[in-house]
């Protein structure tokens, strides 16, 4: 993670950005083979079907983190991105920060707090009576280590004003790291700017 002042500069442009939609694939089943003899045969126990789940243990052994941990991190990244890109001119920055704080690592929160009170952004929202709602549309893993994962989260942000509304697609790079036996968002930046994710041991990225 970058230092507070640099991260704030990256956080501020992303404040105007990003609910997660997921897709699943159906398993296919093979048709039963026709009978080969005229005399009835004793029914045999059906052989277990070989599906993707059967191969999961082998694939999981190749990953630096368990599939369950990665899935939980993706869920956290999606919730954070949706809350991060949802705000209203009628709510003080403290309300926005209160939604993010339970998901945020201690090292990131000061930068978010500083960005939230940026006078220019607040004045623009008040003047235009702007409110935004972020909806996550997809996620993709950018980098995965034993202690953290960087997830690119695609967000559709709808901005409402008295004049109407507009939709803006954007990408955030959200780093989720192990923290206090659980997970926390360690860093957030526009995906186009890159995201080194910082050092999960507590050292900021240079």
C-alpha positions as CSV (number, residue, x, y, z in Angstrom):
1,X,0.0,0.0,0.0
2,X,1.2,3.5,-0.7
3,X,1.8,6.1,2.0
4,X,-1.2,8.0,3.2
5,X,-0.8,11.1,1.0
6,X,-0.1,9.1,-2.2
7,X,-2.9,6.7,-1.5
8,X,-5.3,9.6,-0.9
9,X,-4.4,11.0,-4.3
10,X,-5.4,7.7,-5.8
11,X,-8.4,7.2,-3.7
12,X,-10.0,10.6,-4.5
13,X,-10.4,10.0,-8.3
14,X,-12.0,6.7,-7.5
15,X,-14.6,8.2,-5.2
16,X,-16.9,8.8,-8.2
17,X,-16.9,5.1,-9.2
18,X,-18.5,0.8,-8.5
19,X,-22.9,-5.3,-6.4
20,X,-21.6,-8.3,-7.5
21,X,-23.2,-10.5,-10.1
22,X,-22.1,-14.1,-10.3
23,X,-22.6,-16.8,-12.8
24,X,-22.6,-20.6,-12.4
25,X,-22.3,-23.4,-14.9
26,X,-24.5,-26.5,-15.0
27,X,-23.0,-29.9,-14.8
28,X,-23.8,-32.4,-17.6
29,X,-24.8,-36.0,-17.0
30,X,-24.1,-38.9,-19.4
31,X,-27.0,-41.0,-20.7
32,X,-27.3,-44.5,-19.3
33,X,-26.0,-47.4,-21.4
34,X,-28.6,-49.8,-22.9
35,X,-29.1,-53.3,-21.4
36,X,-26.6,-55.8,-22.8
37,X,-28.5,-59.1,-21.9
38,X,-32.1,-60.4,-21.9
39,X,-32.0,-61.7,-18.3
40,X,-32.5,-59.2,-15.5
41,X,-29.4,-58.3,-13.7
42,X,-29.1,-57.3,-10.1
43,X,-29.1,-53.5,-9.8
44,X,-25.6,-52.2,-9.1
45,X,-24.8,-49.1,-7.1
46,X,-24.3,-46.2,-9.4
47,X,-20.8,-45.0,-9.8
48,X,-20.2,-41.5,-8.6
49,X,-20.1,-39.0,-11.4
50,X,-16.8,-37.3,-11.9
51,X,-17.5,-33.6,-11.8
52,X,-15.4,-30.5,-11.3
53,X,-15.9,-30.9,-7.5
54,X,-14.0,-34.2,-7.7
55,X,-11.0,-32.5,-9.1
56,X,-11.1,-29.7,-6.6
57,X,-8.8,-31.2,-4.0
58,X,-6.0,-31.5,-6.6
59,X,-6.6,-28.0,-7.9
60,X,-6.8,-26.5,-4.3
61,X,-3.4,-28.0,-3.5
62,X,-1.9,-25.7,-6.2
63,X,-3.3,-22.5,-4.8
64,X,-1.5,-20.4,-2.2
65,X,-4.8,-19.9,-0.3
66,X,-7.8,-22.2,0.1
67,X,-10.8,-21.8,-2.3
68,X,-13.0,-20.9,0.7
69,X,-10.6,-18.1,1.7
70,X,-10.5,-16.7,-1.8
71,X,-14.3,-16.9,-2.1
72,X,-14.7,-15.0,1.1
73,X,-12.1,-12.4,0.0
74,X,-14.1,-11.9,-3.3
75,X,-17.3,-11.3,-1.3
76,X,-15.5,-8.8,0.9
77,X,-14.1,-7.0,-2.1
78,X,-17.5,-6.8,-3.7
79,X,-19.2,-5.4,-0.6
80,X,-16.4,-2.9,-0.1
81,X,-16.5,-1.7,-3.7
82,X,-20.3,-1.3,-3.6
83,X,-20.1,0.8,-0.4
84,X,-17.1,2.7,-1.6
85,X,-19.0,4.0,-4.7
86,X,-22.3,4.7,-2.9
87,X,-22.7,8.2,-1.3
88,X,-25.1,11.1,-1.2
89,X,-24.9,14.8,-0.8
90,X,-27.5,14.5,2.0
91,X,-25.2,12.3,4.2
92,X,-22.0,13.5,5.9
93,X,-18.7,11.8,5.1
94,X,-18.9,10.2,8.5
95,X,-21.8,8.1,7.3
96,X,-19.8,6.9,4.3
97,X,-16.8,6.1,6.5
98,X,-19.0,4.2,9.0
99,X,-20.1,1.7,6.3
100,X,-16.5,1.1,5.2
101,X,-14.7,1.0,8.5
102,X,-15.8,-2.6,9.5
103,X,-14.3,-3.9,6.2
104,X,-11.1,-1.7,6.2
105,X,-7.6,-2.4,7.6
106,X,-6.3,0.1,10.1
107,X,-3.6,1.2,7.7
108,X,-6.1,2.2,4.9
109,X,-8.7,3.9,7.0
110,X,-6.8,7.2,7.6
111,X,-6.4,7.7,3.9
112,X,-10.1,7.1,3.3
113,X,-11.0,9.5,6.1
114,X,-8.8,12.2,4.6
115,X,-10.3,11.7,1.1
116,X,-13.8,11.7,2.4
117,X,-13.5,15.3,3.7
118,X,-12.0,16.8,0.5
119,X,-13.7,20.2,0.3
120,X,-13.8,20.3,-3.5
121,X,-15.6,16.9,-3.8
122,X,-18.1,17.8,-1.1
123,X,-18.8,21.2,-2.6
124,X,-19.4,19.6,-6.0
125,X,-21.9,17.1,-4.6
126,X,-23.7,19.7,-2.6
127,X,-24.0,22.1,-5.5
128,X,-25.3,19.4,-7.9
129,X,-27.3,17.6,-5.2
130,X,-25.6,14.4,-6.3
131,X,-26.2,10.9,-5.0
132,X,-24.5,7.7,-6.3
133,X,-25.1,4.0,-6.0
134,X,-22.5,1.5,-7.0
135,X,-23.3,-2.0,-8.3
136,X,-20.6,-4.6,-8.8
137,X,-21.0,-6.4,-12.1
138,X,-18.0,-8.7,-12.1
139,X,-14.7,-9.6,-10.4
140,X,-11.4,-11.0,-11.5
141,X,-8.3,-12.1,-9.5
142,X,-5.3,-10.0,-10.5
143,X,-2.7,-11.4,-8.0
144,X,-2.8,-14.1,-5.3
145,X,-0.4,-14.8,-2.5
146,X,-0.6,-16.8,0.7
147,X,-1.5,-13.6,2.7
148,X,-3.5,-11.5,0.3
149,X,-5.4,-11.3,-3.0
150,X,-5.8,-8.3,-5.4
151,X,-9.2,-8.4,-7.1
152,X,-10.2,-6.2,-10.0
153,X,-13.8,-5.3,-9.3
154,X,-15.9,-3.9,-12.2
155,X,-18.6,-1.5,-11.0
156,X,-21.5,0.3,-12.5
157,X,-22.1,3.6,-10.7
158,X,-25.5,5.4,-11.1
159,X,-25.3,9.1,-10.2
160,X,-28.6,10.8,-9.6
161,X,-29.3,14.6,-9.6
162,X,-32.3,16.8,-10.1
163,X,-31.5,16.9,-13.8
164,X,-31.6,13.1,-14.2
165,X,-29.2,10.3,-13.8
166,X,-26.2,8.8,-15.5
167,X,-24.3,5.5,-15.4
168,X,-20.5,5.2,-15.3
169,X,-18.6,1.9,-15.6
170,X,-15.3,1.7,-13.8
171,X,-12.8,-0.7,-12.3
172,X,-11.3,-0.8,-8.8
173,X,-8.3,-2.9,-7.7
174,X,-9.2,-4.0,-4.2
175,X,-6.5,-5.8,-2.1
176,X,-7.9,-8.1,0.6
177,X,-5.4,-9.4,3.2
178,X,-5.4,-11.6,6.3
179,X,-6.0,-9.6,9.4
180,X,-6.6,-10.6,13.0
181,X,-7.7,-14.1,12.0
182,X,-10.1,-12.8,9.4
183,X,-9.9,-10.5,6.3
184,X,-9.7,-6.8,5.7
185,X,-9.4,-4.5,2.7
186,X,-5.8,-3.4,2.7
187,X,-5.8,-1.1,-0.4
188,X,-8.1,0.3,-3.1
189,X,-7.1,2.1,-6.2
190,X,-8.4,2.7,-9.7
191,X,-7.5,-0.6,-11.5
192,X,-5.9,1.3,-14.4
193,X,-3.4,2.9,-12.0
194,X,-2.2,-0.6,-10.9
195,X,-2.3,-1.9,-7.4
196,X,0.8,-3.4,-5.7
197,X,-1.4,-4.2,-2.6
198,X,1.2,-3.1,-0.1
199,X,2.9,-5.6,2.2
200,X,0.5,-7.7,4.3
201,X,3.0,-7.7,7.2
202,X,2.2,-4.0,7.8
203,X,4.8,-2.2,5.7
204,X,3.4,0.2,3.1
205,X,4.4,-0.2,-0.5
206,X,7.1,2.3,-1.6
